[in-house]
């Protein structure tokens, strides 16, 4: 095989792999963004939805006495609701025991997830790639991209810079797939080189900015989904 042809094939394969890894990460970001701004519902509406089998996943926090202090649920990957105000009805406070009983009577039993009062996140690693229920493909994509960054020579920034963008910056993996080793919009080809790569100190500063921007973007995506899907 001609060496130039082999090189072009390798460039195209690498380009396709970047797209294959990018799509799950983008999907995961949209799914998690949808849960940022859940629409307000009443406890009665929640219980009716549960019994009708319309609820897919329930996330809640409870006090020491078992009374729920927060309650959110999804009817699909992109449709999330929450009970606003006091979580109680004519029978009194809504407790974990009542929630479990309602879930057992449901036509389609929902998944129940109790959140701790304090975050038990992944330390310096971003939480969102690992928080989608059943989204192992999103977590696997993030891990693969992270390892690729560690064991391949980045061209636009050094590994320390990318490390901070991946972790503190939250969406560094997506940025890496878009920019390294060649911007996606330029198509397959040889990686670009820079006379001076972004160093670790600059990458750390950029990661803080990226975290703020990505947080605002996720909030905006969540609000847009809420407006479109009601």
Secondary structure, DSSP 8 states (H G I E B T S, - for coil): --HHHHHHHHHHHHHHHHHHHHHHHHHHHHHHHHTTT-EEE-HHHHHHHHHTT---EEEEEE-TTSBEEEEEEEEETTEEEEE-S--EETTEE-BHHHHHHHHHHSSS--EEEE--SS----TTS-SGGG-STT-HHHHHHHHHHHHHHHHS--SSB-HHHHHHHHHTTS-HHHHHHHHSSS-GGG-SS-----SS-B-HHHHHHHHHHHHHHHHHHHHHHHHHHHHHH-
